[in-house]
């Protein structure tokens, strides 16, 4: 429990440098990714506060962070529960990510700044060493930061806002949860993700808009393969979606 960790260990020293709401957020984040909380399960503020030995204020703030991160949803007059997406919602978010990220990668190659390239490259390199189950919470957060930063590099603020909405409906945390249950898939999957992200950054860095868009589309399509394999999303649905979108995908 967070409140009972009194020994001056390296771990608690690390926690003491962070706001309590972020400690609680990371605790809940890791439990969701590890499958300790099921989709649709309610996250009771009082219960979590009692379990961790902290007041309800940081718990409430941590739940807000979970909602912002797309792992939970707030239901009016009822509380917060782990996000539970329908197959249709997942397919819709996959389709829109294909469109937005191909357009964003193309625009980023044309509009990026040196600072944005450095940020993207730094995020990718940070993920390279995160290959264990204990790293999954940080890996997921960096993954989301990478995609948000790529879209931001497009220079289009409306596109960035649209992407924020869409990314919260994409079940990336469920993919990580599957790897918790099948750790033999962890390192190969993360190694592939690293190479795909690096290829996108390299194309954006040299200003090759077509190649950047192509790599972005290939990356999202590979995520689609994981939706099929890990989450049992029907392949026919994703294939039909891709066929409909094919003429619109820059670089495909």
URQUIZI-V32432 format. One record per backbone hydrogen bond with DSSP energy under -1.0 kcal/mol. CO is the residue of the C=O (numbers start at 1). NH is the residue of the N-H. E is the energy in kcal/mol with one decimal. If there is no record, write none. Layout:
BEGIN
co=CO nh=NH e=E
co=CO nh=NH e=E
END
This chain:
BEGIN
co=2 nh=5 e=-1.0
co=4 nh=6 e=-1.8
co=7 nh=9 e=-2.6
co=9 nh=13 e=-2.2
co=10 nh=14 e=-1.8
co=11 nh=15 e=-2.1
co=12 nh=16 e=-2.6
co=14 nh=17 e=-1.1
co=15 nh=18 e=-2.3
co=19 nh=23 e=-1.5
co=20 nh=24 e=-2.5
co=21 nh=25 e=-2.3
co=22 nh=26 e=-2.6
co=23 nh=27 e=-2.2
co=24 nh=28 e=-2.6
co=25 nh=29 e=-3.2
co=26 nh=30 e=-2.5
co=27 nh=31 e=-1.7
co=28 nh=32 e=-2.3
co=29 nh=33 e=-2.4
co=30 nh=34 e=-2.0
co=31 nh=36 e=-2.8
co=32 nh=35 e=-1.5
co=38 nh=41 e=-2.4
co=41 nh=82 e=-2.7
co=44 nh=48 e=-2.5
co=45 nh=49 e=-2.3
co=46 nh=50 e=-2.3
co=47 nh=51 e=-2.7
co=48 nh=52 e=-2.4
co=49 nh=53 e=-1.2
co=49 nh=54 e=-1.7
co=52 nh=3 e=-2.3
co=56 nh=60 e=-2.9
co=57 nh=61 e=-2.3
co=58 nh=62 e=-2.3
co=59 nh=63 e=-2.4
co=60 nh=64 e=-1.8
co=61 nh=65 e=-1.7
co=62 nh=66 e=-2.1
co=63 nh=67 e=-2.1
co=64 nh=68 e=-2.4
co=65 nh=69 e=-2.0
co=66 nh=71 e=-2.2
co=66 nh=72 e=-1.1
co=67 nh=70 e=-1.2
co=71 nh=83 e=-2.6
co=73 nh=81 e=-2.3
co=75 nh=78 e=-2.3
co=75 nh=79 e=-2.3
co=79 nh=75 e=-3.5
co=80 nh=43 e=-3.2
co=81 nh=73 e=-2.6
co=82 nh=40 e=-1.8
co=86 nh=90 e=-2.1
co=87 nh=91 e=-2.5
co=88 nh=92 e=-2.4
co=89 nh=93 e=-2.3
co=90 nh=94 e=-2.2
co=91 nh=95 e=-2.3
co=92 nh=96 e=-2.3
co=93 nh=97 e=-2.3
co=94 nh=98 e=-2.0
co=95 nh=99 e=-1.8
co=96 nh=100 e=-3.1
co=97 nh=101 e=-2.6
co=98 nh=102 e=-1.4
co=99 nh=103 e=-1.9
co=100 nh=104 e=-2.8
co=101 nh=105 e=-2.3
co=102 nh=106 e=-1.9
co=103 nh=107 e=-2.5
co=104 nh=108 e=-2.9
co=105 nh=109 e=-1.9
co=107 nh=111 e=-2.0
co=108 nh=112 e=-2.4
co=113 nh=117 e=-2.0
co=114 nh=118 e=-2.4
co=115 nh=119 e=-2.2
co=116 nh=120 e=-2.5
co=117 nh=121 e=-2.6
co=118 nh=122 e=-2.4
co=119 nh=123 e=-2.4
co=120 nh=124 e=-2.2
co=121 nh=125 e=-2.2
co=122 nh=126 e=-2.1
co=123 nh=127 e=-1.5
co=127 nh=130 e=-1.3
co=129 nh=131 e=-1.4
co=132 nh=135 e=-1.3
co=133 nh=136 e=-1.4
co=135 nh=139 e=-3.0
co=136 nh=140 e=-2.5
co=137 nh=141 e=-1.9
co=138 nh=142 e=-2.4
co=139 nh=143 e=-2.3
co=140 nh=144 e=-2.4
co=141 nh=145 e=-2.1
co=142 nh=146 e=-2.4
co=143 nh=147 e=-2.0
co=144 nh=148 e=-2.5
co=145 nh=149 e=-2.5
co=146 nh=150 e=-2.3
co=147 nh=151 e=-2.2
co=148 nh=152 e=-2.5
co=149 nh=153 e=-1.8
co=151 nh=154 e=-1.5
co=152 nh=155 e=-1.8
co=156 nh=160 e=-1.8
co=157 nh=161 e=-2.0
co=158 nh=162 e=-2.5
co=159 nh=163 e=-2.4
co=160 nh=164 e=-1.9
co=161 nh=165 e=-1.6
co=162 nh=166 e=-2.2
co=163 nh=167 e=-3.1
co=164 nh=168 e=-1.1
co=166 nh=169 e=-2.0
co=167 nh=170 e=-1.3
co=170 nh=172 e=-1.9
co=171 nh=175 e=-1.3
co=172 nh=176 e=-1.8
co=173 nh=177 e=-2.2
co=174 nh=178 e=-1.9
co=175 nh=179 e=-1.7
co=176 nh=180 e=-1.5
co=177 nh=181 e=-1.2
co=178 nh=182 e=-1.1
co=182 nh=185 e=-2.4
co=183 nh=186 e=-1.1
co=185 nh=189 e=-2.0
co=186 nh=190 e=-2.5
co=187 nh=191 e=-2.5
co=188 nh=192 e=-2.0
co=189 nh=193 e=-2.2
co=190 nh=194 e=-2.5
co=191 nh=195 e=-2.1
co=192 nh=196 e=-2.3
co=193 nh=197 e=-2.7
co=194 nh=198 e=-2.5
co=195 nh=199 e=-2.1
co=196 nh=200 e=-1.9
co=197 nh=201 e=-2.4
co=198 nh=202 e=-2.6
co=199 nh=203 e=-2.1
co=200 nh=204 e=-2.5
co=201 nh=205 e=-2.9
co=202 nh=206 e=-1.5
co=203 nh=208 e=-2.2
co=204 nh=207 e=-1.2
co=207 nh=209 e=-1.3
co=208 nh=212 e=-2.4
co=209 nh=213 e=-2.4
co=210 nh=214 e=-2.2
co=211 nh=215 e=-2.7
co=212 nh=216 e=-2.0
co=213 nh=217 e=-2.4
co=214 nh=218 e=-2.5
co=215 nh=219 e=-2.2
co=216 nh=220 e=-2.2
co=217 nh=221 e=-2.5
co=218 nh=222 e=-2.0
co=219 nh=223 e=-1.7
co=220 nh=224 e=-2.0
co=221 nh=225 e=-1.6
co=222 nh=226 e=-1.4
co=223 nh=227 e=-2.0
co=224 nh=228 e=-1.9
co=225 nh=229 e=-2.4
co=226 nh=230 e=-3.2
co=227 nh=233 e=-2.0
co=234 nh=238 e=-1.4
co=235 nh=239 e=-2.9
co=236 nh=240 e=-2.1
co=237 nh=241 e=-2.0
co=238 nh=242 e=-2.7
co=239 nh=243 e=-2.3
co=240 nh=244 e=-1.9
co=241 nh=245 e=-1.9
co=242 nh=246 e=-1.7
co=245 nh=248 e=-2.5
co=249 nh=252 e=-1.8
END
